[in-house]
Amino acid sequence: MSVAEAKNAARIAARDRRSAAQGLLGLDAAPAFVRHFFERIPLAPGSVISGYAPISSEADPMAILREADARGFPCALPSVEAPASPLTFRRWRPDDPLIDGPHGTRAPDVGAPILMPQIVIVPLLAFDRAGRRLGYGGGYYDRTLAFLRARGENTILAVGLAFSAQEADELPEDSGDQRLDWIVTERGAWPVG
């Protein structure tokens, strides 16, 4: 079985596990996500924190972003602005309106300022303890993390946000995949490696 075939098979099982976890925990996981994120993730003053507007049964980072904003951290949400390109991160504050984007995403209006995040909260279907992440297959976050890491201006931390039920023993990986630096679930947060 090729890596692509293994990933597609893993995605089917991962969607079901994530949907079941979201059905059980839903927004009740938000306080735990916030607590673990701010107790464990190393945040330098003024760090730009990027999250995402959740789609489907994704773990919801919006409570983290609202708390980050309240603590004075600039926040951003990703925007798909060109096919096969890195994501663009635009400034977001609680109650800012969002516009519809490709693939069911929602993002700040194109007039919102572009920010370069130091912390990127990443959605996922599954993760493993080695920091491998299974996404939807479009490669948006892999391209984006590779781009941000190649800039080398700041240390970029990729933080996978997930329900603990999304953990897999081991996920398939190819050369273009970017690993996570941290994992945050409703049960805790830990660095990878």
C-alpha positions in Angstrom: 0.0 0.0 0.0 1.4 3.4 -0.9 1.6 6.3 1.5 -1.3 8.1 -0.2 -3.4 5.0 0.0 -2.5 4.5 3.7 -3.4 8.1 4.4 -6.8 7.8 2.7 -7.6 4.7 4.7 -6.5 6.4 7.9 -8.7 9.5 7.1 -11.8 7.4 6.9 -11.3 5.9 10.4 -10.1 9.3 11.8 -13.2 11.2 10.7 -15.4 8.7 12.5 -13.3 8.9 15.7 -13.3 12.7 15.6 -17.0 12.9 15.0 -17.7 10.6 17.9 -15.4 12.6 20.2 -17.0 15.9 19.1 -20.4 14.4 19.8 -19.4 13.4 23.3 -17.4 16.5 24.3 -18.3 19.3 21.8 -17.9 22.7 23.4 -17.5 21.2 26.9 -13.8 20.6 25.9 -13.2 24.3 25.5 -12.3 25.2 29.1 -9.8 22.3 29.2 -8.3 23.3 25.9 -7.8 26.9 27.2 -6.3 25.7 30.5 -3.8 23.3 29.0 -2.8 25.7 26.2 -2.0 28.6 28.6 -0.4 26.4 31.3 1.9 24.6 28.9 2.6 26.3 25.6 5.6 28.7 25.8 4.3 32.1 24.9 6.6 35.0 24.5 5.0 38.4 25.2 3.3 39.8 22.0 3.4 36.4 20.2 0.9 36.3 17.4 -1.4 33.3 17.8 -3.2 31.9 14.9 -6.2 29.5 15.2 -9.0 28.6 12.7 -12.7 28.8 12.5 -13.7 25.2 12.9 -15.5 23.2 10.3 -17.3 19.9 10.6 -16.3 18.2 13.9 -12.9 19.9 14.3 -11.8 20.7 17.9 -12.8 24.4 18.4 -9.9 26.8 19.2 -12.1 29.9 19.4 -12.1 29.9 23.3 -8.3 29.9 23.2 -8.3 32.8 20.8 -10.8 34.8 22.9 -8.6 34.2 26.0 -5.5 35.1 24.0 -7.1 38.4 22.9 -8.1 39.1 26.5 -4.5 38.6 27.6 -3.2 41.0 24.9 -1.9 38.5 22.3 -2.6 39.5 18.7 -4.7 36.8 17.1 -5.1 35.7 13.4 -7.1 33.3 11.3 -5.9 31.7 8.1 -7.2 32.6 4.7 -6.9 30.5 1.5 -6.0 33.2 -1.0 -4.4 31.2 -3.8 -4.5 27.5 -4.7 -1.4 25.4 -3.8 0.1 28.4 -1.8 0.8 28.9 1.9 -2.1 30.3 3.9 -2.3 34.0 4.7 -3.0 35.0 8.3 -5.2 37.9 8.9 -5.8 39.8 12.2 -8.9 38.6 14.1 -10.6 39.9 17.2 -13.6 38.5 18.9 -16.9 39.6 17.2 -15.0 40.4 13.9 -17.2 39.1 11.0 -15.9 36.2 9.0 -16.4 35.6 5.3 -16.9 32.3 3.5 -13.8 30.8 1.9 -12.9 27.6 -0.1 -13.5 24.2 1.3 -16.1 25.4 3.9 -13.6 27.7 5.6 -14.3 31.1 7.2 -11.8 33.8 7.4 -11.4 37.5 8.2 -12.2 40.0 5.4 -9.4 40.6 2.9 -9.0 44.1 4.3 -7.9 42.8 7.7 -4.1 43.2 8.3 -1.8 40.4 7.5 0.1 39.0 10.5 3.0 36.5 10.8 2.2 34.0 13.6 4.6 32.5 16.1 2.0 30.0 17.3 -0.1 28.2 14.7 -3.0 26.1 16.1 -3.5 23.4 13.5 -6.7 21.5 12.8 -6.4 17.8 12.2 -8.1 14.4 11.7 -5.6 12.4 13.7 -2.2 12.8 15.4 0.4 10.5 16.9 3.0 11.0 19.7 5.8 11.6 17.1 4.0 14.8 16.0 2.7 13.4 12.7 -0.6 14.9 11.7 -3.3 13.7 9.3 -5.1 16.5 7.6 -7.6 16.5 4.7 -5.1 16.0 2.0 -4.9 19.5 0.5 -1.5 20.2 2.0 -2.4 23.8 3.1 -0.9 23.5 6.5 2.1 21.5 5.4 3.0 24.2 2.8 2.3 26.9 5.3 4.4 25.5 8.1 7.3 24.7 5.7 7.1 28.4 4.5 7.0 29.8 8.0 9.8 27.5 9.2 12.0 28.4 6.2 11.7 32.1 6.9 13.7 31.5 10.1 12.8 34.9 11.5 11.0 33.5 14.5 10.5 30.1 16.1 7.2 28.8 14.8 5.3 26.4 17.1 2.8 24.2 15.3 0.2 23.2 18.0 -2.2 20.4 17.1 -5.6 20.9 18.7 -7.6 17.7 19.0 -9.8 15.5 21.1 -7.8 12.8 22.8 -9.7 10.2 20.9 -8.0 11.4 17.7 -4.7 9.9 18.8 -3.4 7.2 16.5 -0.6 4.7 17.3 1.3 5.7 14.2 0.4 7.7 11.1 1.7 7.4 7.5 4.0 10.2 6.5 5.6 11.5 3.3 8.5 13.9 2.6 6.2 17.0 2.3 4.6 16.5 5.7 5.3 18.9 8.5 5.3 17.6 12.1 3.6 19.3 15.1 5.7 20.8 17.9 3.0 20.5 20.6 -0.3 18.6 21.0 -3.2 20.0 23.1 -6.2 17.9 24.0 -8.9 18.0 26.6 -6.7 15.8 28.8 -3.4 17.8 28.6 -0.7 19.3 26.5 2.8 18.1 25.7 5.7 18.8 23.5 6.5 16.4 20.7 9.9 14.6 20.8 
